[in-house]
Amino acid sequence: MQTVSDYFSSMVFDDRVMRSMLSADVYNSLRKTIDEGATLDLSVANAVATAMKDWAVQKGATHYTHWFQPLTGITAEKHDGFISPAPDGRVIMEFSGKELIKGEPDASSFPSGGLRATFEARGYTAWDPTSYAFIKDKTLCIPTAFCSYGGEALDKKTPLLRSMEALNKQALRILKLFGNDTAKCVKTSVGPEQEYFLVDKKLYDQRPDLIYTGRTLFGAKPPKGQEMDDHYFGVIKPRVLDFMHDLNDELWKLGILAKTQHNEVAPAQHELAPIYSTTNIATDQNQLTMEIMQKVAKRHDLVCLLHEKPFAGVNGSGKHNNWSMTTDTGVNLLTPGETPYENAQFLIFLCAVIKAVDDYQDLLRLSVATAGNDHRLGANEAPPAVISMFLGEELSAVLEAIETDKPYSAKEKKQMKLGVDVLPKFVKDTTDRNRTSPFAFTGNKFEFRMLGSSNSIACANMMLNAAVAESLKQYADKLEGAADFKTKLQEVIKKTIKDHKRIIFNGNGYDDEWIAEAERRGLSNYKTTADCMPHLLDKKNADMLISHGIFTKEELESRCEIMLENYCKTVIIEANTMTDMVKKQILPAISKYVDKLCDTVIKKKSVSQNAECMFETKTVSKLSTLSDAMFDMTGELEGEVIKTKDGSDVIAESAKIRDSVLPLMTRLRLLADEAETVCSKECWPFPTYGELLFGV
């Protein structure tokens, strides 16, 4: 019987395969490209391409594709066969270094935010050798970046790679100041926890809202939801466990380190968590994970819902982004050290993150902004839209001692100075975790909890990397020219704590008092995508992102337009789906039930003229009132949708949708949900929440 170790990464052209199939010279040259960013010689690319093709064909692959992540939120691929004609009428299997390094998919229909005209079709994909190729559905998938004919980034990977390089450059400057000349690279690592729902496919197929939007636009609360907390970490149902077993097998074949699986809080909700990997690899693998979840679910007659809020009244799904910085020598820069010297280094990197999160709250908020996530942020299972940081009691006490020059009390009192020789030792994980914090320190990493379950993790991590790179740059600029490094280091850390302590909050993020306190502190609270996304173009943000080479001015403007367009289109599709469901299904269902009730009244009256028929008459009256209100509200909603398309700019359109369309959708839903509680099960046209949440 095969064990996991026998087939783990069996469909990945990883380091083990490269070692066995490439010559020593070719392998070493490729490793230098992967590890140090050295230029790849075409002869090396040809050798790698041949080995990659031979390996893939042996595994049953017939095609290859440059697998990339355009600004649609999902992945894209164009398949080309390995076959080439031979003179004698046969075919041969070929794949060149040029085909490996660069592809040219049609780019005309991908979002570009005005960077290019629709008729300009040329776009390029460029191989990312740091992310291993893999086989999926008999196709060799080569992870790539995607850019326009003019070189503008049209994907999520390119800015992410740029942000990783920016942070690497600035982090190495700081390490050099501490006398570290052995580290050649600093990489960020991520472990994204993935939440999701599973529903029965037969029920899903009866819900137009789920089919078109990924979430239920209508649905009355069932008698039982998550009140008993009995689903969280509960025994996994056999059908779900079978799905999880198959999912793990598929992920493990692709080298994805799926580690943890369990029931989440809401009925039908579950979670998968992987082991950490380098950020760009983790991004690729999380996109793959979401795709494979949905494919495997269908094998089990299930549907995997990745929307952030597929059901009202129960928890939505997030994606907790566990982020850290590590040197190529294996040192986690967010781990408190064993010596005062190591702790001084830890504190400067910690302060860089504190400063970054405070200075660029708006960038972090907009990096997770989608129409779906707007429904989740601020609810009882998710952090509020206010950005804050949790550090825990001990670490907060350490920072307070530095700021105030007072003794730090752990096991013994010591004067808190940053002379490297006298900095006291403190240990990690001495406080509880704060599940309400958007950005929580958890020992040797930060958990950014605001991401939505369907989001690519690329956006959040590129902004986080860039913001931290900016903090480190400012520190390095000050420290490199310092006459007394220790004194200047103490000054920099102390000033950071004083200037940015407003972002630190260790209390309950769900408390209304905190929202008021956050406002007094001057923290931003952008509740919707329409509120936060325009701030991408604020001078402060644009200057920072452009200066580190993450985006050009034109790319930033296009990203803002694309994200707001996506927000508008998403909500408009939902609004149109709602009006369609009301007119074609809900109102006819109510009329059908009212007809039945009226027939019943006639029959009762025929037996006894004195029959009061209170149930029937009151129910008919109630449903008639609700259906009339729904009819009027549907017309009003349709009118508002038309008004949003008046040719105004996308920022104005998104504001109209936020202020006019969404409130009408909420009111229409309340009417329909109330009607559901009155209408008979036989007549109601959709599976109920109770059936969806407890039907697996």
C-alpha positions in Angstrom: 0.0 0.0 0.0 1.3 3.4 -0.9 2.0 5.8 1.9 1.8 9.6 1.7 5.6 9.9 1.5 5.5 7.6 -1.6 3.4 9.9 -3.7 3.9 13.3 -2.0 5.0 15.9 -4.7 4.8 13.1 -7.3 3.3 15.6 -9.8 5.8 18.4 -9.2 9.0 19.1 -11.1 10.7 19.9 -7.8 14.3 19.9 -6.6 14.5 16.1 -6.3 13.4 15.7 -9.9 15.8 18.4 -11.2 18.7 16.9 -9.4 18.1 13.5 -11.0 17.3 14.7 -14.5 19.7 17.7 -15.0 23.4 17.7 -15.4 25.3 19.2 -12.4 26.2 22.3 -14.4 22.7 22.9 -15.5 21.2 22.2 -12.1 23.7 24.5 -10.3 23.0 27.3 -12.8 19.2 26.9 -12.4 19.6 26.9 -8.6 21.6 30.2 -8.8 18.7 31.7 -10.8 16.2 30.5 -8.2 18.2 31.4 -5.1 19.9 34.6 -6.2 18.0 35.8 -9.1 20.8 35.3 -11.6 20.1 35.5 -15.3 19.1 32.2 -16.9 21.2 31.3 -20.0 19.1 30.1 -23.0 21.2 26.8 -23.2 20.3 26.1 -19.6 16.6 26.9 -20.3 16.7 24.5 -23.2 18.1 21.7 -21.0 15.6 22.4 -18.3 12.7 22.5 -20.9 13.8 19.1 -22.4 14.0 17.5 -18.9 10.7 19.0 -17.9 9.0 17.8 -21.0 10.4 14.2 -20.7 9.3 14.1 -17.1 5.8 15.4 -17.9 5.3 13.0 -20.8 6.3 10.1 -18.6 3.6 11.2 -16.2 1.0 11.2 -19.0 1.0 14.9 -19.9 0.2 15.8 -23.5 0.1 19.6 -23.1 1.8 22.4 -21.4 0.5 25.8 -20.2 1.8 29.0 -18.8 -0.3 29.2 -15.6 -0.8 32.7 -14.4 -3.0 34.9 -12.2 -4.7 37.8 -14.0 -6.7 40.4 -12.3 -9.9 38.3 -12.5 -9.3 36.8 -9.0 -8.8 33.3 -10.5 -6.0 31.6 -12.5 -5.7 31.4 -16.3 -4.2 28.9 -18.7 -3.9 28.3 -22.4 -2.9 24.7 -23.3 -0.5 23.9 -26.1 0.4 20.4 -27.1 4.0 19.0 -27.0 3.4 17.5 -30.5 5.3 18.7 -33.5 5.0 17.1 -37.0 7.8 14.8 -38.2 8.7 14.5 -42.0 7.5 11.0 -42.2 4.0 11.9 -41.0 4.5 10.9 -37.4 4.7 13.4 -34.5 7.5 14.1 -32.1 7.2 15.6 -28.6 9.1 18.9 -28.3 9.4 21.7 -25.9 12.1 24.4 -26.1 13.7 26.8 -23.7 12.1 29.7 -25.5 8.6 28.1 -24.9 9.5 27.6 -21.3 10.7 31.1 -20.6 8.1 33.1 -22.5 4.5 32.6 -23.7 2.1 34.9 -25.6 -1.5 34.4 -24.6 -4.2 36.7 -26.0 -4.4 39.5 -23.4 -7.3 41.5 -24.9 -10.0 40.2 -22.7 -8.3 40.3 -19.4 -8.9 43.3 -17.1 -6.3 46.1 -17.7 -8.0 49.2 -16.1 -7.3 51.3 -19.2 -3.7 50.3 -19.6 -4.5 49.0 -23.1 -7.2 49.1 -25.7 -9.4 46.1 -26.3 -8.0 45.6 -29.8 -4.5 45.4 -28.4 -4.3 41.7 -27.9 -0.6 41.0 -27.3 0.5 40.0 -23.8 3.4 37.9 -22.4 3.8 35.3 -19.7 7.3 34.9 -18.1 8.4 31.8 -16.2 8.8 32.2 -12.5 11.6 29.6 -11.8 11.2 30.0 -8.0 7.8 28.3 -8.1 8.0 24.7 -9.3 6.1 23.4 -12.4 3.4 20.8 -11.8 1.1 18.5 -13.7 -2.7 19.0 -13.5 -5.2 17.3 -15.6 -2.5 15.8 -17.9 -1.1 19.3 -18.5 2.3 20.6 -17.4 1.6 23.9 -15.6 4.4 26.4 -15.5 3.9 29.2 -13.0 4.4 32.5 -14.7 4.0 36.3 -14.4 1.8 38.1 -16.9 2.5 41.5 -18.5 1.3 43.6 -21.4 3.1 44.4 -24.6 4.4 47.5 -23.0 5.7 45.7 -19.9 2.9 46.7 -17.5 1.9 44.1 -14.9 -1.5 42.6 -15.7 -1.4 40.0 -12.9 -1.0 39.6 -9.2 2.3 37.7 -9.1 4.5 40.4 -10.7 3.9 43.0 -8.0 4.1 40.3 -5.3 7.6 39.3 -6.6 8.6 43.0 -6.7 7.5 43.5 -3.1 9.4 40.5 -2.0 12.5 41.8 -3.6 12.0 45.3 -2.1 11.7 43.8 1.4 14.7 41.6 0.8 16.8 44.6 -0.2 16.0 46.7 2.9 16.1 43.8 5.4 19.6 42.9 4.3 20.7 46.5 4.9 19.5 46.2 8.5 21.1 42.8 9.0 24.4 44.1 7.8 24.3 46.8 10.5 24.1 44.1 13.0 27.2 42.5 11.6 25.4 39.7 9.7 27.2 39.2 6.4 26.2 35.5 6.1 22.6 36.1 5.1 22.2 36.5 1.4 18.5 36.7 1.2 15.4 37.5 3.4 12.2 36.0 2.3 8.7 36.3 3.6 6.8 33.1 4.4 3.0 32.6 4.6 0.7 29.9 5.9 -2.9 30.8 4.7 -5.6 29.0 6.6 -8.5 28.4 4.2 -12.2 28.3 5.4 -15.0 27.0 3.2 -18.6 25.6 3.2 -19.8 22.4 1.7 -23.4 22.0 0.5 -25.2 19.3 -1.4 -25.0 19.8 -5.1 -28.7 18.9 -5.7 -29.7 21.7 -3.3 -27.2 24.1 -4.8 -28.6 23.5 -8.3 -32.0 24.8 -7.1 -30.6 28.1 -5.9 -30.0 30.7 -8.7 -28.3 33.0 -6.2 -25.7 30.4 -5.3 -25.1 29.6 -9.0 -24.7 33.2 -10.1 -23.2 34.9 -7.1 -21.7 32.2 -4.8 -23.9 33.4 -1.9 -27.5 33.2 -0.8 -29.3 36.5 -1.5 -32.4 35.2 0.3 -32.9 32.9 3.2 -34.7 33.0 6.5 -32.8 31.9 9.6 -33.4 28.2 10.5 -34.5 27.1 14.0 -30.9 26.2 14.7 -27.8 27.8 13.5 -24.4 27.9 15.4 -25.8 28.8 18.8 -24.8 25.6 20.4 -21.2 25.7 19.3 -21.5 22.0 18.6 -20.1 22.0 15.1 -16.7 23.7 15.9 -14.0 21.0 16.1 -16.9 18.4 16.2 -16.8 14.9 14.7 -16.5 15.3 11.0 -19.3 13.7 9.0 -18.4 10.7 6.9 -19.3 12.3 3.6 -17.2 15.4 4.5 -14.3 13.2 5.7 -14.3 11.3 2.4 -14.1 14.6 0.6 -11.2 15.7 2.9 -9.3 12.5 2.3 -9.6 12.9 -1.5 -8.7 16.5 -1.3 -5.5 15.8 0.8 -4.4 13.2 -1.7 -4.7 15.6 -4.6 -3.0 18.4 -2.7 -0.2 16.2 -1.5 0.5 15.0 -5.1 1.1 18.6 -6.0 3.4 19.1 -3.1 1.0 21.3 -1.1 1.6 20.8 2.6 -2.0 20.4 3.7 -1.7 19.8 7.4 -4.8 20.6 9.4 -8.5 19.9 8.8 -11.5 20.5 11.0 -15.1 21.7 11.3 -15.4 25.4 11.7 -18.0 27.3 13.8 -20.9 27.5 11.3 -22.8 24.4 10.3 -21.4 23.0 7.0 -18.3 25.2 7.4 -14.7 23.7 7.5 -11.1 24.7 7.4 -7.8 23.5 5.8 -4.5 24.9 6.9 -1.1 24.2 5.2 2.4 24.4 6.5 4.3 27.7 5.8 6.1 28.2 2.5 7.7 31.2 0.7 5.1 33.8 -0.1 4.9 33.5 -3.9 4.8 29.7 -3.7 2.2 29.9 -1.0 0.2 32.2 -3.2 0.4 29.7 -6.1 -0.5 26.8 -3.9 -3.5 28.6 -2.3 -4.9 29.3 -5.7 -4.5 25.7 -6.6 -6.0 24.6 -3.3 -9.2 26.6 -4.0 -9.5 25.2 -7.5 -9.0 21.6 -6.3 -11.4 22.0 -3.4 -14.1 22.8 -5.9 -13.2 19.9 -8.3 -13.0 17.3 -5.6 -16.3 18.5 -4.0 -18.1 17.7 -7.3 -16.8 14.1 -7.2 -18.8 13.7 -3.9 -21.9 15.5 -5.3 -21.0 18.5 -3.1 -20.3 22.1 -3.9 -17.5 24.0 -2.2 -18.5 27.6 -1.4 -15.6 30.0 -1.1 -17.7 33.2 -0.8 -16.9 35.2 2.3 -20.5 35.3 3.5 -22.6 32.6 1.7 -25.2 32.5 4.5 -26.6 35.4 6.6 -26.8 34.8 10.4 -23.9 32.4 10.7 -20.1 32.9 10.4 -18.6 33.7 7.1 -15.3 32.4 5.8 -11.9 34.1 6.0 -8.4 33.2 5.1 -5.9 33.9 8.0 -2.6 35.0 6.5 0.2 33.9 8.9 3.2 36.1 7.8 6.8 36.1 8.9 10.3 37.1 7.6 13.2 34.5 7.5 16.8 34.6 6.3 18.2 32.1 3.9 20.2 30.8 6.9 17.0 29.8 8.7 16.6 32.7 11.2 13.1 33.9 11.7 13.4 37.7 12.2 10.2 37.8 14.2 11.4 35.4 16.9 12.6 36.9 20.2 16.2 35.8 20.6 18.3 34.0 23.2 20.6 37.0 23.8 20.2 40.7 24.3 21.9 41.2 20.9 19.3 39.0 19.1 16.5 40.7 20.9 17.7 44.1 19.7 17.5 42.8 16.2 14.1 41.3 16.8 12.8 44.6 18.2 13.9 46.7 15.2 12.1 44.3 12.8 9.1 44.2 15.1 9.0 48.0 15.2 9.3 48.0 11.4 6.0 46.0 11.2 4.3 48.2 13.8 5.3 51.4 11.9 4.2 49.8 8.6 0.8 48.7 9.8 0.1 52.2 11.3 1.5 54.2 8.4 -0.3 52.1 5.8 -3.6 51.0 7.5 -5.5 52.0 4.4 -3.3 49.9 2.1 -3.8 46.8 4.3 -7.6 47.4 4.4 -8.0 47.9 0.7 -5.8 44.9 0.0 -8.6 42.6 1.4 -11.5 44.7 0.0 -14.1 42.9 -2.1 -17.9 43.1 -2.3 -18.0 39.7 -0.6 -15.6 40.5 2.3 -17.5 43.7 3.0 -20.4 41.5 4.4 -18.0 39.7 6.7 -15.7 42.3 8.2 -17.1 43.6 11.5 -19.4 40.6 12.0 -19.0 38.4 15.1 -16.5 36.0 13.5 -14.3 38.5 11.7 -12.2 41.5 12.8 -13.7 44.9 12.4 -12.8 47.1 9.4 -10.5 49.1 11.7 -6.9 48.0 11.5 -5.1 47.4 14.8 -2.4 45.1 16.2 -2.3 42.7 19.0 1.0 42.2 20.7 0.1 40.5 24.0 0.8 41.6 27.5 4.5 40.9 27.8 5.6 42.3 24.5 3.5 45.4 25.1 5.1 45.8 28.5 8.6 45.5 26.9 7.7 48.3 24.5 6.2 50.5 27.2 9.4 50.0 29.3 11.5 51.1 26.3 9.3 54.2 25.7 9.2 55.3 29.3 12.7 54.3 30.4 11.2 52.4 33.3 12.2 49.0 34.6 10.8 46.0 32.7 9.6 43.4 35.1 9.6 39.8 34.0 11.2 37.3 36.4 13.5 40.0 37.6 13.6 43.8 37.1 16.1 45.2 34.7 16.5 48.7 33.3 15.1 48.6 29.7 17.9 50.1 27.6 18.9 49.2 24.1 22.6 49.0 24.6 23.0 45.6 23.1 24.7 44.2 26.1 22.0 44.9 28.7 18.7 44.2 26.8 16.8 41.7 28.9 15.6 38.3 27.6 11.9 37.7 27.1 10.1 34.7 25.8 7.4 34.2 23.2 3.9 32.9 23.6 3.4 34.2 27.1 -0.1 35.6 26.5 -3.3 34.3 25.0 -4.2 34.8 21.4 -6.6 37.5 20.4 -9.1 36.2 17.8 -10.7 39.6 17.3 -7.6 41.4 16.2 -7.1 42.0 12.5 -3.3 41.8 12.9 -2.1 39.7 15.8 1.4 38.7 16.9 1.4 35.0 17.6 5.0 34.2 18.8 7.1 34.4 15.7 4.7 35.6 13.1 1.8 37.9 12.5 -1.7 36.6 11.7 -3.5 39.0 9.3 -7.1 37.8 9.8 -9.0 40.2 7.5 -8.6 38.3 4.2 -11.7 36.8 2.7 -11.9 33.2 1.8 -12.0 33.7 -2.0 -9.3 36.3 -2.0 -5.9 35.8 -3.6 -3.3 36.2 -0.8 -1.1 38.1 -3.3 -2.7 41.5 -2.7 -2.4 41.5 1.1 1.1 40.2 1.1 2.4 42.6 -1.6 1.1 45.6 0.4 2.4 44.2 3.7 5.9 43.5 2.2 6.0 46.9 0.6 5.0 48.8 3.8 7.6 46.9 5.9 10.2 47.5 3.3 9.5 51.2 3.6 9.9 51.1 7.4 13.2 49.2 7.1 14.4 51.7 4.5 13.8 54.6 6.7 15.6 52.8 9.6 18.5 51.9 7.5 18.9 55.4 6.2 19.2 56.7 9.7 21.3 53.9 11.2 23.9 53.6 8.4 25.2 57.0 9.0 25.1 57.0 12.8 28.2 57.8 14.8 27.0 55.6 17.7 24.9 52.7 16.3 23.6 51.5 19.8 22.4 55.0 20.8 20.8 55.6 17.4 19.1 52.2 17.5 17.6 52.9 20.9 16.4 56.3 19.6 14.8 54.8 16.5 13.0 52.1 18.4 11.9 54.4 21.2 10.5 56.9 18.6 8.7 54.2 16.7 6.9 53.0 19.9 5.9 56.6 20.8 4.7 57.6 17.4 2.8 54.4 16.5 1.5 52.9 19.8 -2.0 54.0 18.8 -2.1 51.0 16.4 -1.6 48.5 19.3 -4.8 47.2 20.9 -4.9 44.1 23.0 -8.6 44.1 23.9 -11.9 42.9 22.3 -12.1 44.1 18.7 -15.8 43.3 18.6 -16.6 45.8 21.3 -18.4 48.9 20.2 -16.4 50.9 22.7 -13.2 50.0 20.7 -14.6 51.4 17.5 -15.2 54.7 19.3 -11.7 54.5 20.9 -10.2 53.8 17.5 -11.8 56.9 16.1 -10.4 59.0 19.0 -6.9 57.5 18.2 -7.3 58.6 14.6 -7.4 55.1 13.1 -9.2 54.6 9.8 -12.5 52.7 9.6 -13.3 52.0 5.9 -16.4 49.8 6.1 -16.7 49.1 2.3 -14.7 48.6 -0.8 -16.1 51.8 -2.1 -14.8 53.6 0.9 -11.2 52.3 1.0 -10.2 51.5 -2.6 -9.8 55.1 -3.9 -7.1 55.6 -1.2 -4.8 53.4 -3.2 -4.1 56.5 -5.2 -3.4 58.8 -2.2 0.0 60.5 -2.7 1.5 58.9 0.4 0.6 55.4 -0.8 1.4 55.9 -4.4 4.8 57.5 -3.6 5.8 54.6 -1.5 4.7 51.9 -3.9 6.3 53.5 -6.9 9.5 54.3 -5.0 10.0 50.6 -4.2 9.2 49.5 -7.7 6.0 47.6 -6.7 3.8 49.5 -9.2 4.2 52.3 -11.8 1.8 55.2 -11.6 -0.2 53.8 -14.5 -0.4 50.3 -12.9 -1.7 51.8 -9.7 -4.4 53.7 -11.5 -5.4 50.7 -13.4 -5.6 48.5 -10.3 -7.8 51.0 -8.6 -10.2 51.1 -11.5 -10.2 47.3 -11.9 -11.0 46.6 -8.3 -13.8 49.1 -8.2 -15.2 47.8 -11.5 -15.1 44.3 -10.0 -17.0 45.6 -6.9 -19.6 47.3 -9.0 -20.1 44.4 -11.4 -20.4 41.9 -8.4 -23.1 43.9 -6.7 -25.0 44.6 -9.9 -25.0 40.9 -10.7 -26.4 40.2 -7.3 -29.0 42.9 -7.7 -30.1 41.5 -11.0 -30.2 38.0 -9.6 -32.4 39.2 -6.7 -34.9 40.9 -9.0 -35.0 37.9 -11.3 -35.6 35.5 -8.4 -38.3 37.7 -7.0 -40.2 38.2 -10.2 -39.9 34.7 -11.6 -40.0 32.5 -8.5 -40.8 34.2 -5.2 -43.8 36.3 -6.2 -45.3 33.4 -8.3 -44.8 31.0 -5.3 -46.6 33.4 -3.0 -49.4 33.8 -5.4 -49.7 30.0 -5.7 -49.9 29.6 -1.9 -52.4 32.5 -1.6 -54.6 30.8 -4.2 -54.5 27.6 -2.2 -55.5 29.4 0.9 -58.3 31.2 -0.8 -59.6 27.8 -2.2 -59.4 26.5 1.4 -61.5 29.4 2.6 -64.1 28.8 0.0 -64.3 25.1 0.9 -64.5 25.9 4.6 -67.3 28.4 4.0 -69.2 25.9 1.9 -69.3 23.6 4.9 -70.0 26.3 7.4 -70.8 29.9 6.7 -69.7 30.7 10.3 -66.1 29.4 9.7 -63.7 32.3 10.6 -60.8 30.9 8.6 -58.4 33.1 10.7 -55.3 31.3 9.7 -56.0 31.5 6.0 -57.3 35.1 6.0 -54.5 36.5 8.1 -51.9 34.6 6.2 -53.3 35.8 2.9 -53.3 39.4 4.2 -49.7 39.1 5.4 -48.4 37.6 2.2 -50.4 40.1 0.0 -48.8 43.0 1.9 -45.3 41.5 1.6 -45.7 40.6 -2.1 -46.9 44.1 -2.9 -44.0 45.6 -1.1 -41.6 43.3 -2.8 -43.0 44.1 -6.2 -42.6 47.9 -5.5 -39.1 47.3 -4.1 -38.0 45.3 -7.1 -39.0 48.0 -9.4 -37.1 50.6 -7.3 -34.0 48.4 -7.2 -34.1 47.9 -11.0 -34.3 51.7 -11.4 -31.3 52.3 -9.1 -29.2 49.7 -11.1 -30.0 51.6 -14.3 -28.9 54.9 -12.7 -25.5 53.5 -11.8 -24.7 53.1 -15.5 -24.9 56.8 -16.4 -21.4 57.0 -17.7 -19.8 58.5 -14.6 -16.4 57.4 -13.3 -16.0 54.2 -11.4 -15.4 55.8 -8.1 -18.8 57.7 -8.3 -20.5 54.5 -9.6 -19.2 52.5 -6.6 -20.4 55.2 -4.2 -23.9 55.0 -5.8 -23.9 51.3 -5.4 -22.9 51.5 -1.8 -25.4 54.2 -0.9 -28.4 53.3 -3.1 -28.3 49.7 -4.4 -27.0 47.8 -1.4 -29.6 49.3 1.0 -32.4 48.4 -1.3 -31.1 44.9 -1.6 -31.1 44.6 2.1 -34.7 45.8 2.4 -35.8 43.5 -0.4 -34.2 40.5 1.3 -35.9 41.3 4.6 -39.3 41.2 2.9 -38.6 38.0 1.1 -37.2 36.3 4.2 -40.3 37.2 6.2 -42.4 35.8 3.4 -40.5 32.6 3.5 -41.4 32.2 7.2 -45.1 32.5 6.3 -45.3 30.6 3.0 -45.7 26.8 3.0 -42.6 24.6 2.4 -44.4 23.0 -0.5 -44.8 26.3 -2.3 -41.5 28.0 -1.5 -39.3 27.6 -4.6 -35.8 27.2 -3.0 -34.1 24.9 -0.5 -34.1 26.6 2.9 -31.1 27.5 5.1 -31.9 24.5 7.3 -31.6 22.1 4.3 -28.5 23.8 3.0 -26.6 24.0 6.3 -27.6 20.6 7.7 -28.1 18.7 4.4 -24.7 17.1 4.1 
